[in-house]
Amino acid sequence: EKAVNLKKDLAEMQEWMTQAEEEYLEKDFEYKSPEELENAVEEMKRAKEDVLQKEVRVKILKDNIKMLATKVPSSGQELATELNVVLENYQLLCNRIRGKCHTLEEVWSCWIELLQYLDLETAWLNNLEERVQMTGNLPDKLDAVSDALESLESVLRHPADNRTQIRELGQTLIDGGILDDIISEKLEAFNARYEELSHLAVSRQITLEQQLQTMQETDHMLQVLQESLGDLDRQLTSYLTDRIDAFQMPQEAQ
């Protein structure tokens, strides 16, 4: 009777493992929304816990069969053979479920990381757009143009590392057929805005550089002219002070 019960327990354990494999490993999942992916991750976590909890039952079966084998070697040997099959299948099931759980957790982490990088770069694009708009109505002053140009250039020096991460993370998920529609839409919108703002900012930068150069050249010319007029004023003043007749002055002074 003991052997019959143990044989029945082994059969039930094998049946449970077959059902677990069908439910958790053989279903075709399509992750088309973050909610579906998140639910799949949670389901696989529960599956892993469920399978690992059966380890206690497997150990009890193993101990009981060993004990039976010492008392009834013939029955114990037959059950030991069946037990080895169950143990091998159980270990395989544990490894596969652990592997799938780890993979889904990595995919979810990849999705969250992608969103974080998109948030960072979107904040940078917002800042860039704001700086470009601030250069639209500048006072016609050298300092104002210089400060605006420096401010715009400081934003444009933003490193490309985050955009590289966005491209690689997005491509990894798309290649796996995971959230591909959503990610493609997000990346397309981000890239379009990035290209538009980058070109606008660089164009505005060139305009400001040209404007600044013209203002600097004009300022220099005015400075030279002012100095020349100052010299002439001092020279004429000295002529007047010395009461020199106009016809005695050099032609340019006349």
Residue pairs with C-beta under 8 A, 6 or more apart in sequence:
2 64
2 68
2 72
3 68
3 72
3 75
3 76
3 78
3 79
6 61
6 64
6 65
6 68
6 79
7 79
7 82
9 61
10 61
10 79
10 82
10 83
10 86
13 54
13 57
13 58
13 61
13 86
13 90
14 85
14 86
14 89
16 54
17 86
17 89
17 90
17 93
20 47
20 50
20 51
20 93
20 97
21 93
21 96
23 47
24 43
24 44
24 47
24 97
24 100
25 96
25 97
25 100
29 36
29 40
30 36
30 177
31 37
31 40
31 107
31 177
31 178
31 179
32 179
32 181
32 182
33 179
33 182
34 111
34 179
34 182
37 104
37 107
37 108
37 111
37 178
37 179
38 108
40 104
41 101
41 104
41 105
41 107
41 108
44 97
44 100
44 101
44 104
44 105
45 101
45 105
47 97
47 101
48 97
48 98
48 101
51 93
51 94
51 97
52 94
54 90
55 94
58 86
58 87
58 90
61 83
61 86
62 83
62 87
65 76
65 79
65 80
65 83
66 76
66 80
68 75
68 76
68 79
69 75
69 76
69 77
69 79
69 80
70 76
107 173
107 176
107 178
110 169
110 172
110 173
111 173
111 178
111 179
113 165
113 169
114 166
114 169
114 170
114 173
114 183
117 162
117 165
117 166
117 169
118 166
118 186
118 190
120 162
121 162
121 163
121 166
121 190
121 194
122 190
124 155
124 158
124 162
125 193
125 194
125 197
127 155
128 155
128 156
128 158
128 197
128 198
128 201
129 197
131 151
131 152
131 155
131 201
132 152
132 197
132 200
132 201
132 204
134 148
134 151
135 148
135 149
135 152
135 204
135 208
138 144
138 145
138 148
142 212
142 215
142 216
142 219
145 208
145 211
145 212
145 215
146 212
148 208
149 205
149 208
149 209
149 212
152 201
152 204
152 205
152 208
153 205
155 201
156 201
156 202
156 205
163 194
166 187
166 190
167 187
170 183
170 184
170 186
170 187
173 179
173 180
173 183
174 180
174 183
174 184
235 253
236 253
239 249
239 253
246 253
246 254
247 254
